[in-house]
């Protein structure tokens, strides 16, 4: 019986080639997109699925600083020890510190090999044995219970161990020495295997935490400071079963009140417990690796996959029900010969499964192509490999079965219920079922184009907003400016580094450099420093959390930041003058910039007022800001490259010259630079990903919808062949015939478009609320979308309607 089902399914597939091709194309695209999205979602939702993660939380810090709320994944250094000794209800405390900066690592010569040295090694932490209770590593040499018990011990992952000691066995590496920053001499005490699963815990070297107090590094990690939060100081705790989170958070706050010296009511720190499974997805607390997922984006991808599959299923339902009349007599004969409804449904579901299975095979070939399309969402180590990922085959078969049932159940039920007596008398539609099916087809077609139109409108608005934020004047110059970081010294003195001053002087002499400055961050950066500043007018005192920027006397000039009143700061090693922005001026109660000059904040005079500029992305409004000259704290070179009139922006020669000067001054350091406008564009990486997602979703949705529309118009023109012939004989022109055939379909597209307007407006209005500065939702955006969709639909219809209208009417009537 099953063989017969598949034989008939194959014959029907071959007999209706065009309709079969349309169905296969739509389903293949939908299944391919679903496979790609499954890969992405499965990858991200399987991060750090360790068996022992129950009741595990990360302690994070929520700081309320005047009007600002800051979120930090770290905690004060002494908190871990205090939790161990004083907090009840905790089964395990795991604390570790990420290495400050990227240290110089030196491994002495082994056998006949060269000595290994890396001036900027990454992924290093200070830990103790509790770390290996948190992360279940497999030990290749050494023991998790003893490897980090003593100071000056280090555990390596197998990958890092083979990098340092390529020709030595794991057991033979025990006892070898590794030196960090020419001062911390450690002995290898253990080797662990790389973690096999997806993980945010990317660390490769684990130095015993007791090494910090045994050296002069306590100050670097604020070892005894309760008021300083370092995001590299991590604390994990495992709660006893049944213990409430509020109870632990309350005890943590008690420790803060007991030991912290800061009692400023305007600066409050609260410790929160972040569930372990939330670490990979948190939008406010960063993880350790470069890849942090966003649940809204992942759910958005799932929605895209569902919509694309839905569109493909709608195509199948529409085309199958439209062809019902062609199979009515076949069904009547089958029923007369004894076929049951169950057998007929089995036959039609088999045909649907047959088409779905062919679509699955094609989708396996299309998936690598779509992976490139979704490359913005895909981590580098995510790949498509059926042999090594059997879950993909299982998911593909499951998906195909579900699609076959969704797409085939209604047509199978409809076709199997035809009454054989009426069918054989050509009265299958006398009951009005045909009109009901026409209403269903129209409704499904409207729904198809509604989805496609919502995607189109959302894409246009997203592109408009991204263009707006990337091109909006931020209050400073951002083109042709690069930043070069000089070495950051933890123990630097307040006096300026003479090397930096000399380097700046030499760079200014280069012919391709227009102007150069030494300061801290650019005007807009992802991070910032701030300070509470006090101003008194003799009657009241105003305290404000003020952002700080500092640089030499060229800083404002380089970035074209306009002075509204007063003058620039004078050269100085420490802050002794301030230039404030308009926003801070208004906070202090002044409207005229001249009025605030020579007033004092924190006993330092205000010598100038500058125009507002955005200090972050356009998600955030302008904050109060004070600029000062602090040469002792300036370590970033800001360089404006010369832009010659009529010459392409090729600055390779100038940058190469800057690198040569840099290497002369810092021969052992790596040279790197970044363009300011590119850094600002990276502020909106998430939005650009959303825009990219919408573009491809729109393209695929329109393609699938138009394929379905083409199938319906092919069926309709074939059904109305004789009508077209009669109309042409009676004098109808090709344009009139095309208009008659197309208008009903265009009405459906227009109805879908007008329904899509309020839905798109509402959704994008919600999305734009994430921005402090946003584009306007102009009426013409929706008009363009409607015109574009109508045009695409019209072109799709014209492919068949013009052909049908141009046919010789004699040929169509001769078959009567």
C-alpha positions, 0 to 999 in steps of 0.5 A, a space after each residue: 500500500 505504501 509503495 502504491 502511495 509513493 508511486 502515485 505521488 511521484 506520478 502526480 509530481 511529474 504531471 504537475 511540474 510547475 506547481 510541484 516546482 513552486 511547492 518544492 522551492 517554497 518548502 526548501 527555502 523555508 526548511 533551509 532557513 529553519 535549519 540555519 536558525 536551528 543551528 544558531 539557536 541550538 548553539 547558543 542555548 547549549 552554552 555551559 550546560 555543566 551537570 553541576 550548575 544547579 543552584 549556581 549564581 554569579 554575584 554581580 554589582 548594581 550601582 546607583 550613582 545619582 541619576 545613573 544605574 550601572 551594572 558591573 559583573 564584578 565585585 569588590 576583591 574581599 567579598 569572596 573571603 567574607 562570604 565564605 566566613 560569614 554568609 550562611 546557606 551557601 554550599 560553595 564559594 568560587 572566586 577568581 580574578 581575571 589577569 589585569 591587562 594582557 601580560 608578557 609571558 616568557 617560557 625558557 628554552 626547552 631541549 632544542 626548541 626556541 624560548 617562547 615569548 608573547 608580550 600580550 598573552 590573553 585568557 589568564 586568571 588567578 584561581 584556586 581549587 574551587 574554580 575546578 569545582 565550578 567548571 568540570 575539566 578533565 585532568 591530563 596531569 596533576 590534580 584539581 585538589 592540589 594543583 593550585 594550593 600553593 602560591 606561584 603554581 599554574 595550570 594550563 589547558 592542553 592547547 596552551 601547554 602544547 604552545 609552550 612545550 610542544 615536544 614534552 608529554 603532559 606529565 613531563 610539563 609538570 615542574 616547568 617554569 613560566 614567567 609573567 611580566 618578568 616578575 611572577 615566576 610560576 611552576 606548572 602544576 597541572 594540565 587540563 583538557 579543553 572543554 568539549 562543549 560551547 562555553 563562555 569560560 575561555 580561560 587557558 591559564 590558571 595561576 594560583 590566587 594566593 600568588 597575589 598577596 605573596 607578591 606586590 600585586 595586592 594594590 593592582 587588584 584592590 585586595 582589601 578595598 570594599 569600595 572598588 568594584 573590578 569587573 575582572 573580580 568574579 564571584 560564584 556561589 552555590 546555594 543550599 537547596 530551598 534557600 531564597 535569593 532574597 535571603 542571600 542578597 540581604 546577607 551580602 548587603 549586610 557585609 557591604 554595610 559592615 566593611 565598606 567605608 563609603 557612606 555617600 547616600 547618592 552612591 549605593 552599591 547592591 549585590 545581586 545574584 545572576 542565575 548561571 544560565 543567564 550569563 550567556 544572554 544577559 544584556 547588562 552583565 557581560 560575559 568573558 568571551 567575545 560572543 554573547 547572545 541576545 534572546 530577543 534576537 534568537 526569538 526573532 530568528 525563530 519567528 522568522 523561521 516560523 513565518 517562512 515555513 508558514 508561507 511555504 505551507 500556505 503556498 501548498 494549501 492554496 495550490 492544492 485546494 485550487 487544483 481540487 477540481 482536477 482531482 475530483 473525478 479521480 477521488 470519485 472513482 477511488 471511492 466507488 471502487 472502495 477506497 476509504 476516507 482514511 486511505 485517501 487521506 493517507 494518499 494525499 499526506 504521502 504526496 505532501 511528505 514526498 514533496 517535503 522530503 525532496 525539499 529537505 534534500 534540497 535544503 541540505 544543499 542550500 543551508 551552507 549558502 544561507 549560513 553565509 547570508 546569516 553570517 552576522 549572527 553566526 559565531 566563527 566556530 559554528 558550522 554545518 556538518 551532517 556527519 558530525 551533527 546527527 541532531 541536524 538530520 533528526 531535526 530535518 526529518 522531524 521538521 519535514 514531518 511536521 511541515 507535511 502534516 501542517 501543509 497537507 492535512 487540510 487539503 487531504 481532508 478536503 479532497 477525501 470528503 468529496 461525494 462520489 455521486 456528485 463528483 461523477 455527475 460534475 456536481 462536486 461544487 454545487 454545495 458552495 464548497 468552492 466559494 468557501 475554498 476561494 475565501 480561504 485561498 484569498 485569506 491565506 494569500 492576504 496573510 502571506 503578503 501581510 507578513 511580507 509587507 510587515 517585513 518590508 516596512 520594518 526593514 525600510 524603517 530600520 534602514 532609515 534609523 541606522 542611516 540616521 544614527 550613522 550620519 547624525 551630527 554628534 557634535 564633533 568631527 569623526 572622519 579621518 581620525 585614528 586612535 593609537 594606544 600607548 602602553 598603559 602602566 598600572 603603576 604610572 606616576 602623575 607625571 607625564 610619560 616623556 616617551 609619550 610626549 616625544 612620540 606625540 611631537 614626532 608624529 606631529 611632524 609627519 606630512 600626512 598628519 593634520 593635527 595630533 593630541 594626547 588624551 584619554 577616550 575619544 568624545 564618544 566611547 563605550 566606556 567612560 569615567 565620571 566624578 561627583 562634582 559640587 557647585 555652590 552659589 552661596 545659597 545651595 549646593 548642587 551635586 552632580 555625577 559628571 562625565 570626564 574627558 581630558 586631553 592636551 590643548 589640541 584635543 578640542 581643536 582636533 575634534 572641532 568641538 565648538 567653544 560657546 564662551 571662554 577659552 580652552 584649558 591651559 597645559 597642565 599635568 593635573 586638572 586645574 581648569 574645566 571646560 564644561 558642556 551646555 548640559 552641565 551648564 543648565 544643570 547648574 542653573 545657567 542659561 547664558 554661557 558667559 554667566 558660568 565662567 569663573 565659577 568653581 566646581 570642586 574648587 576648580 574654576 570653569 574657564 569655558 563652555 563647549 557645545 554639547 556632543 554625544 558621549 555614547 551611542 545615540 541610545 543615550 542622551 547627552 550627559 553633564 561633562 567636564 573637560 580638563 588637561 591632565 597630561 599625567 593620565 593621558 595615554 591615547 594618541 588622537 591623530 587627524 589624518 590630512 585629507 587632500 582635496 581631490 585625493 582618495 582617502 588612502 592613508 596607508 603611507 601616513 599610518 605606516 609612518 606613524 607605526 615606524 615612529 611608534 616602534 622606535 619609541 616602543 620597540 617591544 610593543 604591538 602597534 594598533 589603531 582604530 578609526 573613530 567613525 568605524 568604532 562609532 558604527 560598532 555601537 550599532 552592531 546589534 541594530 545592524 544585525 536586526 536590519 540584516 535579518 529583516 532584509 533577508 527575511 523580507 527577501 525570502 518572504 516576498 519570494 515565497 509569497 510571489 511564487 505562491 501568487 504565480 502558482 495561483 495565477 497559472 492555475 487561474 489562467 489555465 481555468 479561464 483559457 476559454 473565457 480569455 479566448 472569447 473576450 479577445 474574439 469580442 474585441 478585448 485588448 491584451 491590456 484589458 485581459 491582463 487587467 481583468 486577470 490581475 485586479 482580483 490578485 492586486 486587491 488582495 495585495 493592497 488589503 494586506 498592505 493596508 493591514 500591515 501599516 498599523 502593525 508595522 508602525 506599532 512594532 517599529 515605534 516600540 523598537 525606536 524607543 531604545 534610542 534617545 535620538 530617532 528618525 521619524 516614521 514618515 508616511 512616505 515610508 509606508 507608501 514606498 513599501 506599498 508601491 514596491 510590493 504592488 510592483 513586485 506582485 504586478 511583475 509576478 502576475 504579468 509573467 503569466 497574465 500577459 502570456 495568457 492574454 497574448 495567446 491565439 484565441 482560436 487555439 484556446 477555443 479549438 479544444 471545445 
